[in-house]
Amino acid sequence: GNGDAYIPIDDDDVKKADFDLKMRETFERISKLPIEEKAAFALAMRDAGNERFREADYRAALEMYAQSVCGLDGAQINAKLKIALPILTNMAFCFLELGKPTQALTLCDEALNLDPQCAKAHFRRGKALALLDRYNEAKLALDQARICAPQDNIPATKELHKLAATTQRVKQIRTQQRLNFSKALRQGKVYHDKSSTPPWRLRYLQKQKPLNVYDSINFLLQLFGICVWLLATLAVFCTFFYPSLLPSFIFTPINNN
């Protein structure tokens, strides 16, 4: 009754809110622990996350891994490389399996900040970019994965083949769409998505018809009539107000002498 719009909340929103709250509580709880206890907590959560990961319980694995990362606050770079790097790449895999490539991409970037030569991070980054339709960037990431792991480049090679096929299929679809659109315009029809076209534009396109000879002659006659009317109006105006602007054969001033 107060005029506020109701915005529905889905399960993902609730789960994300619960997850964020739990992470804040975890971080506040372990931030007061000594470094040794933080490290022990991080390892315990990593192991629990690995167990959920092997069971393909990816949501639970993400929660455990995130708590493990909280425990690495203040850890040395060597510990982060040993513990955080595989956690981040595993979390990226979980997000890919859950159909969330944007989050996977962010985690791969964080992993590459720790180790720019991490082949697994480049590989999963390429998969995430491909799912986001960023095909050129995906190819670069997958090529980098092959460079970083030349002895184990079969997965990246397979993904590159899939990416090439997808790119070719997208090009064919877009080419066909352009052809269909051009044909629709020539025929006075509209085949593209009407929701993206303003109504006035749709009406204009639908009314367009090819001009024949009679239509062209009629148009030229109407244009000629308009030009004659404009010239006549201009001549009358100049006669009364600016006679000096008119040519002598149209208007000759009267000489009183």
C-alpha positions as a Markdown table, in Angstrom:
| # | Residue | x | y | z |
|---|---|---|---|---|
| 1 | Gly | 0.0 | 0.0 | 0.0 |
| 2 | Asn | 3.0 | 2.3 | 0.2 |
| 3 | Gly | 3.7 | 2.3 | -3.5 |
| 4 | Asp | 7.0 | 0.3 | -3.3 |
| 5 | Ala | 7.6 | -2.0 | -6.2 |
| 6 | Tyr | 7.8 | -5.7 | -5.3 |
| 7 | Ile | 11.0 | -7.3 | -6.6 |
| 8 | Pro | 10.9 | -11.1 | -6.5 |
| 9 | Ile | 13.9 | -12.9 | -4.9 |
| 10 | Asp | 15.0 | -16.2 | -6.4 |
| 11 | Asp | 16.9 | -19.1 | -4.7 |
| 12 | Asp | 20.2 | -17.9 | -6.0 |
| 13 | Asp | 19.7 | -14.5 | -4.3 |
| 14 | Val | 19.0 | -16.2 | -1.0 |
| 15 | Lys | 21.9 | -18.6 | -1.3 |
| 16 | Lys | 24.3 | -15.7 | -2.2 |
| 17 | Ala | 23.1 | -13.7 | 0.8 |
| 18 | Asp | 23.6 | -16.7 | 3.1 |
| 19 | Phe | 27.0 | -17.4 | 1.6 |
| 20 | Asp | 28.1 | -13.7 | 2.0 |
| 21 | Leu | 26.9 | -13.7 | 5.6 |
| 22 | Lys | 28.7 | -16.9 | 6.4 |
| 23 | Met | 32.0 | -15.6 | 4.8 |
| 24 | Arg | 31.9 | -12.4 | 6.9 |
| 25 | Glu | 31.3 | -14.4 | 10.1 |
| 26 | Thr | 34.1 | -16.8 | 9.2 |
| 27 | Phe | 36.5 | -14.0 | 8.4 |
| 28 | Glu | 35.7 | -12.1 | 11.6 |
| 29 | Arg | 36.1 | -15.3 | 13.7 |
| 30 | Ile | 39.5 | -16.4 | 12.3 |
| 31 | Ser | 40.9 | -12.9 | 11.9 |
| 32 | Lys | 41.7 | -13.0 | 15.6 |
| 33 | Leu | 43.5 | -16.3 | 15.5 |
| 34 | Pro | 47.3 | -16.6 | 15.4 |
| 35 | Ile | 48.9 | -17.3 | 12.0 |
| 36 | Glu | 49.5 | -21.0 | 12.8 |
| 37 | Glu | 45.9 | -21.6 | 13.7 |
| 38 | Lys | 44.8 | -19.7 | 10.6 |
| 39 | Ala | 47.0 | -22.0 | 8.4 |
| 40 | Ala | 45.6 | -25.1 | 10.1 |
| 41 | Phe | 42.0 | -23.9 | 9.5 |
| 42 | Ala | 42.8 | -23.1 | 5.9 |
| 43 | Leu | 44.2 | -26.6 | 5.3 |
| 44 | Ala | 41.2 | -28.3 | 7.1 |
| 45 | Met | 38.7 | -26.3 | 4.9 |
| 46 | Arg | 40.8 | -27.1 | 1.8 |
| 47 | Asp | 40.6 | -30.8 | 2.5 |
| 48 | Ala | 36.9 | -30.6 | 3.2 |
| 49 | Gly | 36.4 | -28.7 | 0.0 |
| 50 | Asn | 38.4 | -31.3 | -2.0 |
| 51 | Glu | 36.2 | -34.0 | -0.6 |
| 52 | Arg | 33.1 | -32.2 | -1.8 |
| 53 | Phe | 34.8 | -31.5 | -5.1 |
| 54 | Arg | 35.4 | -35.2 | -5.7 |
| 55 | Glu | 31.8 | -35.9 | -4.8 |
| 56 | Ala | 30.7 | -33.3 | -7.4 |
| 57 | Asp | 29.0 | -31.3 | -4.7 |
| 58 | Tyr | 30.2 | -28.0 | -6.2 |
| 59 | Arg | 28.2 | -25.6 | -4.1 |
| 60 | Ala | 29.4 | -27.1 | -0.9 |
| 61 | Ala | 32.9 | -27.3 | -2.3 |
| 62 | Leu | 32.8 | -23.5 | -3.1 |
| 63 | Glu | 31.8 | -22.8 | 0.5 |
| 64 | Met | 34.6 | -24.8 | 2.0 |
| 65 | Tyr | 37.2 | -23.4 | -0.4 |
| 66 | Ala | 36.1 | -19.8 | 0.3 |
| 67 | Gln | 36.5 | -20.4 | 4.0 |
| 68 | Ser | 40.0 | -21.8 | 3.3 |
| 69 | Val | 40.9 | -18.7 | 1.5 |
| 70 | Cys | 39.8 | -16.6 | 4.4 |
| 71 | Gly | 42.2 | -18.6 | 6.6 |
| 72 | Leu | 45.1 | -17.6 | 4.3 |
| 73 | Asp | 44.9 | -13.9 | 5.3 |
| 74 | Gly | 48.4 | -12.8 | 6.2 |
| 75 | Ala | 50.0 | -16.0 | 4.9 |
| 76 | Gln | 53.4 | -15.9 | 3.1 |
| 77 | Ile | 53.4 | -16.0 | -0.7 |
| 78 | Asn | 54.8 | -19.6 | -0.8 |
| 79 | Ala | 51.8 | -20.8 | 1.3 |
| 80 | Lys | 49.4 | -18.9 | -1.0 |
| 81 | Leu | 51.0 | -20.5 | -4.1 |
| 82 | Lys | 50.8 | -24.0 | -2.5 |
| 83 | Ile | 47.3 | -23.7 | -1.1 |
| 84 | Ala | 45.4 | -20.8 | -2.6 |
| 85 | Leu | 46.4 | -21.4 | -6.3 |
| 86 | Pro | 44.7 | -24.9 | -6.6 |
| 87 | Ile | 41.8 | -23.7 | -4.5 |
| 88 | Leu | 41.2 | -20.8 | -6.9 |
| 89 | Thr | 41.4 | -23.0 | -10.0 |
| 90 | Asn | 39.1 | -25.6 | -8.4 |
| 91 | Met | 36.6 | -22.8 | -7.5 |
| 92 | Ala | 36.7 | -21.7 | -11.1 |
| 93 | Phe | 35.9 | -25.2 | -12.2 |
| 94 | Cys | 33.0 | -25.3 | -9.8 |
| 95 | Phe | 31.5 | -22.1 | -11.1 |
| 96 | Leu | 31.9 | -23.4 | -14.7 |
| 97 | Glu | 30.0 | -26.5 | -13.7 |
| 98 | Leu | 27.3 | -24.4 | -12.1 |
| 99 | Gly | 26.9 | -22.3 | -15.3 |
| 100 | Lys | 28.5 | -19.1 | -13.9 |
| 101 | Pro | 31.4 | -18.2 | -16.3 |
| 102 | Thr | 31.7 | -14.6 | -15.1 |
| 103 | Gln | 32.6 | -15.8 | -11.5 |
| 104 | Ala | 34.9 | -18.4 | -13.0 |
| 105 | Leu | 36.7 | -15.8 | -15.1 |
| 106 | Thr | 37.3 | -13.6 | -12.0 |
| 107 | Leu | 38.8 | -16.5 | -10.0 |
| 108 | Cys | 41.1 | -17.5 | -12.9 |
| 109 | Asp | 42.4 | -13.9 | -13.1 |
| 110 | Glu | 43.1 | -14.0 | -9.3 |
| 111 | Ala | 45.0 | -17.3 | -9.8 |
| 112 | Leu | 47.0 | -15.8 | -12.6 |
| 113 | Asn | 47.9 | -12.9 | -10.4 |
| 114 | Leu | 49.6 | -15.5 | -8.1 |
| 115 | Asp | 51.1 | -17.5 | -10.9 |
| 116 | Pro | 51.0 | -16.1 | -14.5 |
| 117 | Gln | 52.2 | -19.4 | -15.8 |
| 118 | Cys | 49.4 | -21.5 | -14.3 |
| 119 | Ala | 48.2 | -23.6 | -17.2 |
| 120 | Lys | 45.0 | -24.8 | -15.4 |
| 121 | Ala | 44.0 | -21.1 | -14.8 |
| 122 | His | 44.6 | -20.2 | -18.5 |
| 123 | Phe | 42.6 | -23.3 | -19.6 |
| 124 | Arg | 39.6 | -22.6 | -17.4 |
| 125 | Arg | 39.8 | -18.9 | -18.2 |
| 126 | Gly | 39.5 | -19.9 | -21.9 |
| 127 | Lys | 36.5 | -22.0 | -21.2 |
| 128 | Ala | 34.8 | -19.2 | -19.3 |
| 129 | Leu | 35.5 | -16.7 | -22.1 |
| 130 | Ala | 34.1 | -19.0 | -24.7 |
| 131 | Leu | 30.9 | -19.4 | -22.6 |
| 132 | Leu | 30.7 | -15.6 | -22.5 |
| 133 | Asp | 31.0 | -15.4 | -26.4 |
| 134 | Arg | 34.4 | -13.7 | -26.2 |
| 135 | Tyr | 35.9 | -16.1 | -28.7 |
| 136 | Asn | 39.1 | -14.3 | -29.7 |
| 137 | Glu | 40.1 | -13.9 | -26.0 |
| 138 | Ala | 39.2 | -17.5 | -25.4 |
| 139 | Lys | 41.5 | -18.6 | -28.1 |
| 140 | Leu | 44.4 | -16.5 | -26.7 |
| 141 | Ala | 43.8 | -18.0 | -23.2 |
| 142 | Leu | 43.7 | -21.6 | -24.5 |
| 143 | Asp | 46.9 | -21.0 | -26.6 |
| 144 | Gln | 48.6 | -19.8 | -23.5 |
| 145 | Ala | 47.5 | -22.9 | -21.6 |
| 146 | Arg | 49.2 | -25.0 | -24.3 |
| 147 | Ile | 52.4 | -22.9 | -24.0 |
| 148 | Cys | 52.5 | -23.2 | -20.2 |
| 149 | Ala | 51.9 | -27.0 | -20.2 |
| 150 | Pro | 53.4 | -28.3 | -23.5 |
| 151 | Gln | 53.6 | -31.9 | -22.1 |
| 152 | Asp | 49.9 | -31.9 | -21.2 |
| 153 | Asn | 48.2 | -29.8 | -23.9 |
| 154 | Ile | 45.6 | -32.3 | -25.0 |
| 155 | Pro | 42.6 | -30.8 | -23.1 |
| 156 | Ala | 43.5 | -27.3 | -24.4 |
| 157 | Thr | 43.9 | -28.6 | -28.0 |
| 158 | Lys | 40.4 | -30.3 | -27.8 |
| 159 | Glu | 38.9 | -27.1 | -26.4 |
| 160 | Leu | 40.5 | -25.1 | -29.3 |
| 161 | His | 38.9 | -27.5 | -31.8 |
| 162 | Lys | 35.5 | -27.0 | -30.2 |
| 163 | Leu | 36.0 | -23.3 | -30.1 |
| 164 | Ala | 36.9 | -23.2 | -33.8 |
| 165 | Ala | 33.8 | -25.2 | -34.7 |
| 166 | Thr | 31.6 | -22.9 | -32.5 |
| 167 | Thr | 33.2 | -19.7 | -34.0 |
| 168 | Gln | 32.5 | -21.0 | -37.5 |
| 169 | Arg | 28.9 | -21.9 | -36.7 |
| 170 | Val | 28.4 | -18.4 | -35.2 |
| 171 | Lys | 29.8 | -16.8 | -38.3 |
| 172 | Gln | 27.4 | -18.9 | -40.5 |
| 173 | Ile | 24.4 | -18.0 | -38.4 |
| 174 | Arg | 25.2 | -14.3 | -38.5 |
| 175 | Thr | 25.8 | -14.3 | -42.2 |
| 176 | Gln | 22.5 | -16.0 | -42.7 |
| 177 | Gln | 20.8 | -13.5 | -40.5 |
| 178 | Arg | 22.2 | -10.6 | -42.5 |
| 179 | Leu | 21.0 | -12.2 | -45.7 |
| 180 | Asn | 17.5 | -12.8 | -44.3 |
| 181 | Phe | 17.3 | -9.2 | -43.0 |
| 182 | Ser | 18.3 | -7.8 | -46.4 |
| 183 | Lys | 15.8 | -10.0 | -48.2 |
| 184 | Ala | 13.1 | -8.9 | -45.7 |
| 185 | Leu | 13.8 | -5.3 | -46.4 |
| 186 | Arg | 13.6 | -5.8 | -50.2 |
| 187 | Gln | 10.3 | -7.6 | -49.8 |
| 188 | Gly | 8.8 | -5.1 | -47.4 |
| 189 | Lys | 8.8 | -7.6 | -44.6 |
| 190 | Val | 10.4 | -7.8 | -41.2 |
| 191 | Tyr | 11.9 | -11.0 | -40.0 |
| 192 | His | 14.2 | -9.8 | -37.2 |
| 193 | Asp | 13.2 | -9.5 | -33.5 |
| 194 | Lys | 10.4 | -7.0 | -33.3 |
| 195 | Ser | 11.0 | -6.4 | -29.6 |
| 196 | Ser | 14.2 | -4.5 | -30.5 |
| 197 | Thr | 12.6 | -2.3 | -33.1 |
| 198 | Pro | 10.6 | 0.8 | -32.3 |
| 199 | Pro | 6.9 | 0.5 | -33.4 |
| 200 | Trp | 7.1 | 3.5 | -35.8 |
| 201 | Arg | 10.1 | 1.9 | -37.5 |
| 202 | Leu | 8.2 | -1.4 | -38.0 |
| 203 | Arg | 5.2 | 0.5 | -39.5 |
| 204 | Tyr | 7.5 | 2.4 | -41.8 |
| 205 | Leu | 9.3 | -0.8 | -43.0 |
| 206 | Gln | 6.0 | -2.7 | -43.5 |
| 207 | Lys | 4.5 | 0.1 | -45.6 |
| 208 | Gln | 7.4 | 0.3 | -48.0 |
| 209 | Lys | 6.7 | -1.0 | -51.5 |
| 210 | Pro | 8.9 | -0.9 | -54.6 |
| 211 | Leu | 8.3 | 2.2 | -56.7 |
| 212 | Asn | 6.9 | 1.8 | -60.3 |
| 213 | Val | 7.1 | 4.3 | -63.2 |
| 214 | Tyr | 3.8 | 5.9 | -62.4 |
| 215 | Asp | 4.7 | 6.5 | -58.8 |
| 216 | Ser | 8.0 | 8.1 | -59.9 |
| 217 | Ile | 6.3 | 10.5 | -62.3 |
| 218 | Asn | 3.7 | 11.4 | -59.7 |
| 219 | Phe | 6.4 | 12.1 | -57.2 |
| 220 | Leu | 8.3 | 14.4 | -59.7 |
| 221 | Leu | 5.2 | 16.3 | -60.6 |
| 222 | Gln | 4.4 | 16.9 | -56.9 |
| 223 | Leu | 8.0 | 18.1 | -56.4 |
| 224 | Phe | 7.8 | 20.4 | -59.4 |
| 225 | Gly | 4.5 | 21.9 | -58.1 |
| 226 | Ile | 6.0 | 22.6 | -54.7 |
| 227 | Cys | 9.0 | 24.4 | -56.3 |
| 228 | Val | 6.8 | 26.6 | -58.5 |
| 229 | Trp | 4.7 | 27.5 | -55.4 |
| 230 | Leu | 7.8 | 28.4 | -53.5 |
| 231 | Leu | 9.2 | 30.6 | -56.3 |
| 232 | Ala | 5.9 | 32.4 | -56.7 |
| 233 | Thr | 5.6 | 33.1 | -53.0 |
| 234 | Leu | 9.2 | 34.4 | -53.0 |
| 235 | Ala | 8.5 | 36.7 | -56.0 |
| 236 | Val | 5.4 | 38.2 | -54.3 |
| 237 | Phe | 7.3 | 38.8 | -51.1 |
| 238 | Cys | 10.2 | 40.5 | -52.9 |
| 239 | Thr | 7.8 | 42.6 | -55.0 |
| 240 | Phe | 6.4 | 44.3 | -51.9 |
| 241 | Phe | 9.4 | 44.4 | -49.6 |
| 242 | Tyr | 12.6 | 44.0 | -51.6 |
| 243 | Pro | 11.9 | 44.9 | -55.2 |
| 244 | Ser | 15.6 | 45.5 | -55.9 |
| 245 | Leu | 16.3 | 41.8 | -55.5 |
| 246 | Leu | 14.1 | 40.9 | -58.4 |
| 247 | Pro | 15.5 | 40.6 | -62.0 |
| 248 | Ser | 14.6 | 43.5 | -64.3 |
| 249 | Phe | 12.4 | 41.3 | -66.6 |
| 250 | Ile | 10.2 | 40.4 | -63.6 |
| 251 | Phe | 9.9 | 43.9 | -62.0 |
| 252 | Thr | 10.8 | 47.3 | -63.6 |
| 253 | Pro | 10.6 | 50.3 | -61.3 |
| 254 | Ile | 8.4 | 53.1 | -62.6 |
| 255 | Asn | 10.3 | 56.3 | -63.6 |
| 256 | Asn | 8.3 | 59.4 | -62.7 |
| 257 | Asn | 10.5 | 61.5 | -65.0 |
